[in-house]
Amino acid sequence: MSCPICGEDTATRFRPFCSKRCADVDLAKWLNGSYSVPSQREEDLESDVSDGAESQRRPH
């Protein structure tokens, strides 16, 4: 198994990562929003559409 961040072999202690550094890099991606899980809830879809319509009406 290889580390999803750098591709090196994984270490048992940090699996699925090779080191604490790669585990921390992955955590940082989750915390800053680089990773996201799409929602299929109707209320989320409606808010996304209304947010987009408001931003189009605003002058740049």
N, CA, C and O atoms as CSV, one atom per row, in Angstrom:
chain,resi,resn,atom,element,x,y,z
A,1,MET,N,N,0.855,-1.175,0.000
A,1,MET,CA,C,0.000,0.000,0.000
A,1,MET,C,C,0.898,1.233,0.000
A,1,MET,O,O,1.912,1.274,0.697
A,2,SER,N,N,0.518,2.232,-0.784
A,2,SER,CA,C,1.321,3.457,-0.836
A,2,SER,C,C,0.565,4.631,-0.209
A,2,SER,O,O,-0.665,4.648,-0.168
A,3,CYS,N,N,1.312,5.583,0.265
A,3,CYS,CA,C,0.769,6.774,0.908
A,3,CYS,C,C,-0.016,7.590,-0.121
A,3,CYS,O,O,0.493,7.842,-1.213
A,4,PRO,N,N,-1.241,8.008,0.202
A,4,PRO,CA,C,-2.028,8.794,-0.756
A,4,PRO,C,C,-1.495,10.209,-0.977
A,4,PRO,O,O,-1.892,10.866,-1.938
A,5,ILE,N,N,-0.611,10.688,-0.115
A,5,ILE,CA,C,-0.067,12.035,-0.247
A,5,ILE,C,C,1.199,12.039,-1.093
A,5,ILE,O,O,1.297,12.803,-2.052
A,6,CYS,N,N,2.178,11.188,-0.748
A,6,CYS,CA,C,3.474,11.245,-1.440
A,6,CYS,C,C,3.794,10.002,-2.265
A,6,CYS,O,O,4.711,10.032,-3.086
A,7,GLY,N,N,3.062,8.915,-2.064
A,7,GLY,CA,C,3.293,7.703,-2.838
A,7,GLY,C,C,4.312,6.741,-2.248
A,7,GLY,O,O,4.523,5.666,-2.808
A,8,GLU,N,N,4.956,7.092,-1.131
A,8,GLU,CA,C,5.919,6.198,-0.467
A,8,GLU,C,C,5.174,5.030,0.185
A,8,GLU,O,O,3.951,5.059,0.315
A,9,ASP,N,N,5.928,4.003,0.592
A,9,ASP,CA,C,5.338,2.875,1.318
A,9,ASP,C,C,4.796,3.366,2.657
A,9,ASP,O,O,5.372,4.257,3.280
A,10,THR,N,N,3.686,2.779,3.092
A,10,THR,CA,C,3.068,3.216,4.344
A,10,THR,C,C,3.802,2.645,5.548
A,10,THR,O,O,4.460,1.609,5.461
A,11,ALA,N,N,3.677,3.331,6.652
A,11,ALA,CA,C,4.216,2.863,7.931
A,11,ALA,C,C,3.031,2.403,8.775
A,11,ALA,O,O,1.992,3.061,8.813
A,12,THR,N,N,3.197,1.272,9.447
A,12,THR,CA,C,2.105,0.707,10.247
A,12,THR,C,C,1.559,1.726,11.230
A,12,THR,O,O,0.346,1.814,11.427
A,13,ARG,N,N,2.429,2.485,11.839
A,13,ARG,CA,C,2.013,3.456,12.864
A,13,ARG,C,C,1.115,4.551,12.284
A,13,ARG,O,O,0.222,5.036,12.980
A,14,PHE,N,N,1.329,4.950,11.030
A,14,PHE,CA,C,0.600,6.076,10.443
A,14,PHE,C,C,-0.344,5.657,9.318
A,14,PHE,O,O,-0.873,6.511,8.606
A,15,ARG,N,N,-0.556,4.374,9.155
A,15,ARG,CA,C,-1.356,3.865,8.056
A,15,ARG,C,C,-2.667,4.604,7.935
A,15,ARG,O,O,-3.327,4.785,8.958
A,16,PRO,N,N,-3.089,5.036,6.787
A,16,PRO,CA,C,-2.618,4.714,5.442
A,16,PRO,C,C,-1.513,5.635,4.940
A,16,PRO,O,O,-1.207,5.631,3.748
A,17,PHE,N,N,-0.913,6.418,5.817
A,17,PHE,CA,C,0.144,7.353,5.425
A,17,PHE,C,C,1.513,6.775,5.755
A,17,PHE,O,O,1.623,5.763,6.447
A,18,CYS,N,N,2.555,7.428,5.251
A,18,CYS,CA,C,3.916,6.959,5.504
A,18,CYS,C,C,4.529,7.642,6.721
A,18,CYS,O,O,5.487,7.131,7.301
A,19,SER,N,N,3.987,8.791,7.113
A,19,SER,CA,C,4.574,9.551,8.214
A,19,SER,C,C,3.534,10.473,8.834
A,19,SER,O,O,2.440,10.650,8.298
A,20,LYS,N,N,3.891,11.053,9.965
A,20,LYS,CA,C,3.016,12.022,10.618
A,20,LYS,C,C,2.842,13.249,9.731
A,20,LYS,O,O,1.766,13.846,9.698
A,21,ARG,N,N,3.889,13.624,9.018
A,21,ARG,CA,C,3.827,14.781,8.124
A,21,ARG,C,C,2.728,14.591,7.071
A,21,ARG,O,O,1.913,15.489,6.861
A,22,CYS,N,N,2.702,13.446,6.422
A,22,CYS,CA,C,1.689,13.206,5.398
A,22,CYS,C,C,0.290,13.131,6.011
A,22,CYS,O,O,-0.677,13.591,5.403
A,23,ALA,N,N,0.176,12.557,7.206
A,23,ALA,CA,C,-1.114,12.530,7.893
A,23,ALA,C,C,-1.580,13.948,8.199
A,23,ALA,O,O,-2.763,14.258,8.055
A,24,ASP,N,N,-0.661,14.807,8.618
A,24,ASP,CA,C,-1.005,16.198,8.918
A,24,ASP,C,C,-1.367,16.970,7.648
A,24,ASP,O,O,-2.259,17.818,7.675
A,25,VAL,N,N,-0.694,16.688,6.552
A,25,VAL,CA,C,-1.021,17.335,5.279
A,25,VAL,C,C,-2.451,16.973,4.882
A,25,VAL,O,O,-3.217,17.834,4.449
A,26,ASP,N,N,-2.804,15.703,5.030
A,26,ASP,CA,C,-4.154,15.255,4.696
A,26,ASP,C,C,-5.194,15.922,5.600
A,26,ASP,O,O,-6.240,16.363,5.126
A,27,LEU,N,N,-4.906,15.993,6.898
A,27,LEU,CA,C,-5.819,16.651,7.833
A,27,LEU,C,C,-6.000,18.122,7.464
A,27,LEU,O,O,-7.118,18.636,7.506
A,28,ALA,N,N,-4.931,18.790,7.109
A,28,ALA,CA,C,-5.011,20.203,6.720
A,28,ALA,C,C,-5.886,20.381,5.482
A,28,ALA,O,O,-6.621,21.364,5.383
A,29,LYS,N,N,-5.818,19.450,4.544
A,29,LYS,CA,C,-6.672,19.538,3.354
A,29,LYS,C,C,-8.149,19.441,3.726
A,29,LYS,O,O,-8.986,20.138,3.152
A,30,TRP,N,N,-8.468,18.574,4.691
A,30,TRP,CA,C,-9.855,18.486,5.147
A,30,TRP,C,C,-10.275,19.770,5.863
A,30,TRP,O,O,-11.375,20.276,5.643
A,31,LEU,N,N,-9.405,20.289,6.709
A,31,LEU,CA,C,-9.765,21.456,7.510
A,31,LEU,C,C,-9.899,22.735,6.690
A,31,LEU,O,O,-10.717,23.591,7.025
A,32,ASN,N,N,-9.115,22.883,5.623
A,32,ASN,CA,C,-9.216,24.116,4.831
A,32,ASN,C,C,-10.213,23.997,3.677
A,32,ASN,O,O,-10.388,24.943,2.909
A,33,GLY,N,N,-10.867,22.841,3.553
A,33,GLY,CA,C,-11.915,22.694,2.557
A,33,GLY,C,C,-11.449,22.197,1.204
A,33,GLY,O,O,-12.228,22.214,0.251
A,34,SER,N,N,-10.214,21.760,1.085
A,34,SER,CA,C,-9.745,21.221,-0.188
A,34,SER,C,C,-10.481,19.937,-0.547
A,34,SER,O,O,-10.733,19.667,-1.721
A,35,TYR,N,N,-10.823,19.152,0.458
A,35,TYR,CA,C,-11.639,17.963,0.273
A,35,TYR,C,C,-13.057,18.342,0.672
A,35,TYR,O,O,-13.259,19.105,1.617
A,36,SER,N,N,-14.015,17.821,-0.030
A,36,SER,CA,C,-15.398,18.022,0.381
A,36,SER,C,C,-16.231,16.844,-0.091
A,36,SER,O,O,-15.876,16.147,-1.041
A,37,VAL,N,N,-17.325,16.641,0.581
A,37,VAL,CA,C,-18.252,15.581,0.231
A,37,VAL,C,C,-19.515,16.259,-0.276
A,37,VAL,O,O,-20.145,17.008,0.470
A,38,PRO,N,N,-19.903,16.017,-1.525
A,38,PRO,CA,C,-21.090,16.678,-2.062
A,38,PRO,C,C,-22.361,16.227,-1.345
A,38,PRO,O,O,-22.488,15.069,-0.945
A,39,SER,N,N,-23.277,17.142,-1.194
A,39,SER,CA,C,-24.546,16.846,-0.539
A,39,SER,C,C,-25.631,16.677,-1.585
A,39,SER,O,O,-25.622,17.345,-2.619
A,40,GLN,N,N,-26.562,15.782,-1.309
A,40,GLN,CA,C,-27.696,15.573,-2.198
A,40,GLN,C,C,-29.006,16.051,-1.558
A,40,GLN,O,O,-30.086,15.797,-2.092
A,41,ARG,N,N,-28.909,16.747,-0.408
A,41,ARG,CA,C,-30.104,17.247,0.255
A,41,ARG,C,C,-30.684,18.399,-0.550
A,41,ARG,O,O,-29.943,19.252,-1.038
A,42,GLU,N,N,-32.003,18.429,-0.692
A,42,GLU,CA,C,-32.661,19.458,-1.488
A,42,GLU,C,C,-32.392,20.859,-0.948
A,42,GLU,O,O,-32.173,21.787,-1.727
A,43,GLU,N,N,-32.404,21.022,0.367
A,43,GLU,CA,C,-32.198,22.358,0.937
A,43,GLU,C,C,-30.803,22.893,0.615
A,43,GLU,O,O,-30.635,24.100,0.443
A,44,ASP,N,N,-29.799,22.012,0.532
A,44,ASP,CA,C,-28.459,22.455,0.157
A,44,ASP,C,C,-28.418,22.877,-1.305
A,44,ASP,O,O,-27.777,23.869,-1.652
A,45,LEU,N,N,-29.094,22.132,-2.152
A,45,LEU,CA,C,-29.117,22.470,-3.573
A,45,LEU,C,C,-29.806,23.810,-3.799
A,45,LEU,O,O,-29.353,24.608,-4.619
A,46,GLU,N,N,-30.906,24.066,-3.073
A,46,GLU,CA,C,-31.616,25.333,-3.213
A,46,GLU,C,C,-30.764,26.508,-2.739
A,46,GLU,O,O,-30.773,27.569,-3.363
A,47,SER,N,N,-30.033,26.329,-1.645
A,47,SER,CA,C,-29.207,27.426,-1.146
A,47,SER,C,C,-28.052,27.702,-2.100
A,47,SER,O,O,-27.657,28.857,-2.258
A,48,ASP,N,N,-27.505,26.686,-2.733
A,48,ASP,CA,C,-26.434,26.887,-3.709
A,48,ASP,C,C,-26.938,27.686,-4.905
A,48,ASP,O,O,-26.234,28.560,-5.409
A,49,VAL,N,N,-28.134,27.395,-5.352
A,49,VAL,CA,C,-28.711,28.105,-6.498
A,49,VAL,C,C,-29.011,29.554,-6.129
A,49,VAL,O,O,-28.721,30.460,-6.910
A,50,SER,N,N,-29.588,29.785,-4.948
A,50,SER,CA,C,-29.916,31.155,-4.554
A,50,SER,C,C,-28.655,31.967,-4.295
A,50,SER,O,O,-28.627,33.160,-4.596
A,51,ASP,N,N,-27.623,31.359,-3.750
A,51,ASP,CA,C,-26.355,32.063,-3.545
A,51,ASP,C,C,-25.747,32.474,-4.872
A,51,ASP,O,O,-25.203,33.573,-4.988
A,52,GLY,N,N,-25.827,31.628,-5.856
A,52,GLY,CA,C,-25.289,31.937,-7.172
A,52,GLY,C,C,-26.056,33.058,-7.848
A,52,GLY,O,O,-25.458,33.884,-8.536
A,53,ALA,N,N,-27.369,33.103,-7.666
A,53,ALA,CA,C,-28.183,34.148,-8.281
A,53,ALA,C,C,-27.870,35.503,-7.654
A,53,ALA,O,O,-27.818,36.513,-8.355
A,54,GLU,N,N,-27.659,35.531,-6.331
A,54,GLU,CA,C,-27.330,36.788,-5.665
A,54,GLU,C,C,-25.977,37.322,-6.113
A,54,GLU,O,O,-25.815,38.526,-6.317
A,55,SER,N,N,-25.020,36.436,-6.265
A,55,SER,CA,C,-23.685,36.887,-6.656
A,55,SER,C,C,-23.668,37.419,-8.089
A,55,SER,O,O,-22.835,38.261,-8.425
A,56,GLN,N,N,-24.580,36.936,-8.934
A,56,GLN,CA,C,-24.643,37.420,-10.308
A,56,GLN,C,C,-25.259,38.823,-10.367
A,56,GLN,O,O,-24.947,39.586,-11.282
A,57,ARG,N,N,-26.116,39.175,-9.422
A,57,ARG,CA,C,-26.760,40.488,-9.419
A,57,ARG,C,C,-25.862,41.572,-8.841
A,57,ARG,O,O,-26.099,42.754,-9.087
A,58,ARG,N,N,-24.861,41.207,-8.098
A,58,ARG,CA,C,-23.988,42.185,-7.462
A,58,ARG,C,C,-23.011,42.766,-8.492
A,58,ARG,O,O,-22.464,42.032,-9.315
A,59,PRO,N,N,-22.796,44.078,-8.442
A,59,PRO,CA,C,-21.793,44.651,-9.362
A,59,PRO,C,C,-20.381,44.247,-8.944
A,59,PRO,O,O,-20.124,44.015,-7.763
A,60,HIS,N,N,-19.501,44.166,-9.874
A,60,HIS,CA,C,-18.129,43.741,-9.588
A,60,HIS,C,C,-17.277,44.896,-9.184
A,60,HIS,O,O,-16.090,44.721,-8.906
